[in-house]
Amino acid sequence: VQLQGVWGGLVQAGGSLRLSCVASGSIESFDVMGWYRQAPGKQRQLVATVTSSGNSNYADSVKGRFTISRDNAKNTVWLQMNSLKPDDTAVYFCKYIGFPELREYWGQGTLVTVSS
């Protein structure tokens, strides 16, 4: 599975950005796609995930501000990020997990910078 995305960039605090990620290749009938982020000096952390059946999961720190969505026909996942804070500054990674074999794939990370 290959992951390609249209990425974020630089935004002021309170602003919005939208990330997208397209999966191609050996797509499973059931999978999970999502976003993780890694801030400088910190471990990579979950931001949000969504299953192919539509169940989503969010980190507490982004609930109410970020929305994850997907189009199964296009194998595409989006992350709409609103009310961005400087603490959201990180490298964001798209991830794909195919079931039942739990094969994991990572997209190329992209830097999202939120200025105060």
C-alpha positions in Angstrom: 0.0 0.0 0.0 1.3 3.4 -0.9 0.1 6.6 0.8 0.1 10.0 -0.9 -1.2 13.2 0.5 -1.9 16.8 0.0 -0.3 18.3 2.9 -0.6 21.1 5.4 1.8 24.0 6.1 2.0 27.2 8.1 -1.0 28.7 9.7 -1.8 31.2 12.5 -3.3 30.1 15.7 -7.1 29.9 15.4 -6.8 29.0 11.7 -7.6 25.9 9.8 -5.8 23.4 7.6 -6.9 20.3 5.8 -4.8 17.2 5.3 -5.6 14.5 2.8 -4.2 11.1 2.2 -4.9 8.6 -0.6 -4.1 4.9 -0.3 -3.3 2.8 -3.4 -2.3 -0.7 -3.9 -3.5 -3.7 -2.0 -6.4 -2.2 -0.2 -8.2 -4.6 2.2 -11.9 -4.8 2.5 -11.6 -3.7 6.1 -9.0 -1.2 7.2 -8.2 1.7 9.4 -6.8 5.0 8.1 -5.7 7.8 10.2 -3.3 10.5 11.3 -0.6 10.6 13.8 1.7 13.4 14.8 5.1 13.8 16.3 6.2 17.1 17.9 9.9 17.9 18.4 11.3 15.8 21.2 8.1 13.8 21.7 6.9 10.4 20.7 4.5 9.9 17.8 0.9 10.1 19.0 -2.4 9.3 17.6 -4.5 12.2 16.3 -7.5 10.5 14.7 -8.5 7.3 13.0 -11.4 6.1 11.0 -12.3 2.6 10.0 -13.7 1.6 6.6 -17.0 1.0 8.4 -17.0 4.7 9.5 -16.0 4.4 13.2 -13.8 7.2 14.2 -11.5 7.8 17.2 -9.8 11.0 18.3 -7.1 12.0 20.8 -8.6 14.0 23.6 -6.5 17.0 22.7 -8.2 17.4 19.3 -11.8 16.5 20.1 -14.2 19.2 19.0 -11.5 20.8 16.8 -10.5 18.1 14.3 -12.7 16.0 12.1 -11.6 12.9 10.3 -13.5 11.7 7.3 -13.1 9.2 4.4 -14.3 8.2 1.1 -14.0 4.4 0.7 -14.5 4.5 -3.1 -11.5 6.9 -3.4 -9.5 5.3 -0.6 -9.0 8.8 0.7 -9.0 10.2 4.2 -9.1 13.8 5.2 -8.3 15.6 8.5 -10.0 18.9 8.9 -8.2 20.9 11.6 -9.9 23.9 13.0 -9.1 26.2 15.9 -5.4 25.3 15.5 -3.1 25.9 18.4 0.7 26.3 18.6 0.6 22.9 20.5 -0.7 21.3 17.3 2.7 22.0 15.6 4.1 18.7 14.6 5.0 16.4 11.7 1.8 14.7 10.7 1.8 11.2 9.3 -0.9 9.3 7.5 -1.2 5.6 8.5 -3.0 2.7 6.9 -3.7 -0.6 8.6 -5.1 -3.5 6.6 -7.1 -6.3 8.3 -7.0 -9.2 9.1 -3.2 -9.3 8.7 -2.7 -6.0 10.5 -0.3 -4.7 7.9 0.8 -1.2 8.6 1.9 1.5 6.2 3.0 5.1 6.8 2.9 8.0 4.5 5.6 10.6 4.3 5.3 13.0 7.2 4.4 16.6 6.6 5.1 19.6 8.9 2.2 21.6 10.2 3.3 24.7 11.9 0.9 26.9 14.0 2.3 30.3 14.8 1.1 32.2 17.8 
